[in-house]
Amino acid sequence: MADRPVRAAVEALTSLRAAAVAEFGALRAATVGRAARVAGGSGLPGADGVVAAVDDAAGRTLHAVDAEVRRLRELVRDSPLAGRRPPLLAPSGPVAGGSSSVPGLTAEPPLTAGVEYAARPLTLPADVDVGFARQGGISDCHLVAALGAVAGRAPGLLPVATAGDGAVLVDVPGRRYRLRATLPVDGGSGRLAYAHGPDDATLVPYVEKAFAVYAGGYPVLGEGGLPVEALYWLTGRPCWLLRLPRAPDEAVLALVASPQPAVACSRPFDDDPADAALAVRYGLAPVGHAYTVCGSDDDGRVLLHNPWGLRHPDPLPLDLFRRLFTRIDWCETDDDD
C-alpha cells in the first residue's frame, strides 16, 4: 500500500537511532578514558568539557532523527478534529438503536429550511460505480465522495440496506440503523433534497440519512466534515490521510494508482485569487471541496470525480494537484494489501 515506503523509512530510522545511541555511548566511554589518561599525565583539566561536547552532539543528532520519524508518521496518519472519534477506533457506544439485531426506530434527523419528510420506498441502483452517488442541497461532499470512492474501488464494502415492516434498515460495520421509510424532499417540488442517485434509486439517500443520524442531523452534516471519518463509518476499515505538501511524489502517485478507496480535498482559495482562477481553469470548484480519486492517466496526471455528478475536473498534472490540494483520505480494503 502507499504508506509502506514511509513505514519502512520509520523502521530504518528507528534502527539507525539505536545504532547511534550505541556508537555515541562507545565514543563517550573512549573519550572519558583517553581524556583521563592525558589529564593524569600532564596536569591538564579532566574530560568534562570533551564529554559535554560529545553529549551535545549526540543529543542534537538523536533529536534530528526523532523529528524526522515524527514527520514521516504524520504523513500517513493524523488526529481527527476535536470532538470527533479517531478513525481507527470503533464507535464508543450504541447510537440510534445501537448494534442490536432489531433496533427501535430512530428519531428523524433534523432538516434544513424548506425541506420536509415524505414517504419513499427503498430502491436499489441499476449500477454501482463511482458515479452512483450525487451530492444534493447540503455540503456533505466528504460523505458523497467517500461513497463514490468505495463504490468505485471496493463496492463489497458499501453499506447494506433492506426494507420491511415500514422501515429501512441500514447496516454499517458495528451499527444497524432502523429508519422510517421517509426521505427529505424539497417542500415545493417534492424532489429529493439531498444526496441521490442518477437513476432516482433511493439507496444513497437512505445511507445519507443514517449518516445524518450519526452526525446529529442534516444541518450538522451540511457543515462539512472529514472524508476519513466518512470512509471509516462506511467500511469499518483502518483509515488514514496523506498530507500532500509533505509527501514525496512517489507516495502520492502510489496512493492515487492503488486499489484503495481515496478522497482528495482541495484547499480553500479565499485569499488566493490566482490559484482560484487556476482551479476553475481545470474544472475545480473555487472553494474547498472533496473529490473521489479515480487513478492516473498514461501521463501521470491525477483523475478525479466530482460528487456533484457534473463538472468533473480535467486531468491534473502532479505538481498542480499538489499545489491545489491539501490531502488524500483513504482506507485499507484488505489486511494483506
Helices and strands as residue ranges (DSSP letters): H 4-42, H 48-76, E 115-119, H 141-153, G 155-157, E 160-164, E 167-172, E 175-180, E 182-186, H 203-215, H 218-221, H 227-235, E 239-243, G 244-246, H 249-257, E 262-266, H 273-281, E 290-296, E 302-305, H 318-324, E 325-331
